[in-house]
Amino acid sequence: MNSQSFAGLLGAIVASIVMVVAVAYGPIGQYGKPAKPASIQQPTPVQVQPVPAPAPRGPVIREVPN
């Protein structure tokens, strides 16, 4: 058995192991899986905080003397 045929055999074994693991863990993404319902969480009064007003900025220079 030369090195090329040994490498091909090893590659086939590794590829088959990868395929078995891929099938065992199932399809990637949402393909073949049921859609998960979106859970809407109502905020409690403790979680709701008022948004602070933006900080005032410096003076605006409208005209620049020459």
DRENDO-1510 file (C-alpha; in Angstrom, 1 decimal, always signed):
<recs>
REC; n; res; u; v; w
REC; 1; MET; +0.0; +0.0; +0.0 .
REC; 2; ASN; +1.6; +3.2; -1.1 .
REC; 3; SER; +1.3; +6.6; +0.7 .
REC; 4; GLN; -1.3; +8.0; -1.8 .
REC; 5; SER; -3.7; +5.1; -1.2 .
REC; 6; PHE; -3.2; +5.3; +2.5 .
REC; 7; ALA; -3.9; +9.0; +2.5 .
REC; 8; GLY; -7.1; +8.5; +0.4 .
REC; 9; LEU; -8.2; +5.8; +2.9 .
REC; 10; LEU; -7.6; +8.1; +5.8 .
REC; 11; GLY; -9.3; +11.0; +4.1 .
REC; 12; ALA; -12.4; +8.8; +3.5 .
REC; 13; ILE; -12.5; +7.7; +7.1 .
REC; 14; VAL; -12.2; +11.3; +8.4 .
REC; 15; ALA; -14.9; +12.5; +5.9 .
REC; 16; SER; -17.3; +9.8; +7.0 .
REC; 17; ILE; -16.8; +10.7; +10.7 .
REC; 18; VAL; -17.5; +14.3; +9.9 .
REC; 19; MET; -20.7; +13.4; +8.0 .
REC; 20; VAL; -21.9; +11.2; +10.8 .
REC; 21; VAL; -21.3; +14.0; +13.4 .
REC; 22; ALA; -23.1; +16.5; +11.1 .
REC; 23; VAL; -26.1; +14.2; +10.7 .
REC; 24; ALA; -26.2; +13.5; +14.5 .
REC; 25; TYR; -26.3; +17.2; +15.3 .
REC; 26; GLY; -29.0; +17.9; +12.7 .
REC; 27; PRO; -29.4; +20.5; +10.0 .
REC; 28; ILE; -27.8; +23.9; +10.4 .
REC; 29; GLY; -30.1; +26.9; +10.9 .
REC; 30; GLN; -33.9; +26.8; +10.8 .
REC; 31; TYR; -34.1; +24.3; +8.0 .
REC; 32; GLY; -36.0; +21.3; +9.3 .
REC; 33; LYS; -36.6; +22.8; +12.7 .
REC; 34; PRO; -39.9; +24.2; +13.9 .
REC; 35; ALA; -40.0; +28.0; +14.3 .
REC; 36; LYS; -39.6; +29.2; +17.8 .
REC; 37; PRO; -42.4; +31.4; +19.0 .
REC; 38; ALA; -41.4; +34.9; +19.9 .
REC; 39; SER; -41.9; +35.5; +23.6 .
REC; 40; ILE; -43.0; +39.0; +24.4 .
REC; 41; GLN; -41.9; +40.1; +27.9 .
REC; 42; GLN; -43.9; +42.8; +29.6 .
REC; 43; PRO; -41.6; +45.2; +31.4 .
REC; 44; THR; -42.2; +45.6; +35.1 .
REC; 45; PRO; -42.2; +49.0; +36.7 .
REC; 46; VAL; -38.8; +48.4; +38.2 .
REC; 47; GLN; -37.3; +47.7; +34.7 .
REC; 48; VAL; -38.7; +50.9; +33.1 .
REC; 49; GLN; -36.5; +53.9; +33.6 .
REC; 50; PRO; -37.0; +57.4; +32.2 .
REC; 51; VAL; -34.7; +58.4; +29.3 .
REC; 52; PRO; -32.5; +61.3; +30.4 .
REC; 53; ALA; -32.6; +64.5; +28.3 .
REC; 54; PRO; -29.6; +65.1; +26.1 .
REC; 55; ALA; -27.0; +67.3; +27.5 .
REC; 56; PRO; -27.0; +70.9; +26.3 .
REC; 57; ARG; -24.3; +71.7; +23.8 .
REC; 58; GLY; -22.1; +74.8; +23.6 .
REC; 59; PRO; -23.0; +78.0; +21.9 .
REC; 60; VAL; -23.7; +77.9; +18.1 .
REC; 61; ILE; -21.7; +80.5; +16.1 .
REC; 62; ARG; -23.8; +81.6; +13.2 .
REC; 63; GLU; -21.6; +84.3; +11.7 .
REC; 64; VAL; -17.8; +84.4; +11.6 .
REC; 65; PRO; -16.3; +87.9; +11.3 .
REC; 66; ASN; -13.7; +88.4; +8.5 .
</recs>
